[in-house]
Amino acid sequence: MASDKVLQLTDDNFESEVLKSSVPVLVDFWASWCAPCKAIAPVVDGLAAEYEGKVKIAKVNVDENPATPGQYGVRGIPTIILFKDGKVLDQVVGAVPKNQLESLIKKAL
């Protein structure tokens, strides 16, 4: 179950929530059938609580919102992309350890 601190993104709200955000945004592109996505979900939820107020943590369901992943060349999931000032700062693909996601976030802070 997703944390209430994790923002659920759609193709419709992606621009306003991510590209126009005043704080960095870590976006997890996932799908309900993806085992590695489920494995990394608790880590993403934990980061949302840990970095609340500093970084937005968000998820995009690629099956329900195909336009946004296509726009950013998401081919494999989970793909986690860090945005700052409306631009892609960095990204990782796969269920990576928490410390790798934290070092990604620290690049934006």
N, C-alpha and C positions, 0 to 999 in steps of 0.2 A: 504494500500500500504506500502510495506516495505521501511524503511529508507535506503538511500544509504550508511549509516554507518554500516548497518547490513550485515554481510558476509553470502552469501548463500552457504551452504556446500552440498557436494555430497559424495557418498561412495568413489569416486575417490580422492577428495582433502581433505578428513577428516584428514588423517594422517599428511599431510604437513601443513595444516592450524591450526590444533588443537594440535595434539600430539607433533609436533616439534616446536610449538609456543614459542617464548621467553617471552611472556606475558600470564597471565591467560586468559582463554577463557570460556565465559558463552555460552552454547549451548542450544537453545530452540528446542526441538523435537516437531513438529506440523504437522497438516494436514489441507487442505483447507476446509474440511467439519466439522471441530471441532469448535463448538461455544466458549468453554472456551479458545481455542487457539487464536481465533479472539479477544476475550475480553482482553487478556494479551498482544497482539501484540503492541499496542501503548506504553505500559509500557516498553517493551523490546526495542523498537525503541528509546524511551527517554533515557534509560540507555546507549545505544550505543553512543549517542551524549554527554552525561554527562561524561562518562568514556573513551572517545576517547583518544587513546595513552597510556592508563594504562591497559585497559582490552579489549580484542576482544569480540564483541557480535556477535553471529552467529546463524543461523537457519538451521535445517535439516527437509525437507519434508519427513515424514516417508513412504508415499505411493510411492514416486519416488526413495527413497534410503533406501530399507529395510535392507540392511546388517548392517549398522552402529547401528541403534536402537537395532537390535537383539543382536549385540555384547555387548551392555551395558544394556541389560535386560529391555529395555523400554517396558512397558506393557500398561500404560495409558498415554494419552497426554492431555494437554501439560506436558512434563517432561523437567525440566531444570537442566542441569548438569554443574557443574563448574569444569573445568580442570586446573591443574597447573603442569608444568613440565611433561606433558604427562600422568598424573594420575588423576583419579577422586578424587576431594577434597570433594565435597558435592553435594547433589541434592535435588530438591523438585518436587512434582507432583501436578498438578492442577493450576488453575488461582489464584496465591497467590498475596497479595498486594505488591506494590513497595518496601516498607520498608523491607519486607522479602527477596526480591531479592538483595537489597542493602547490607543487613547484610551478605548475601551469598558472594557477591563480596568482601566485606571488609575482609573476612577470607583469601582471596588470596593476598591482598595487603600488 
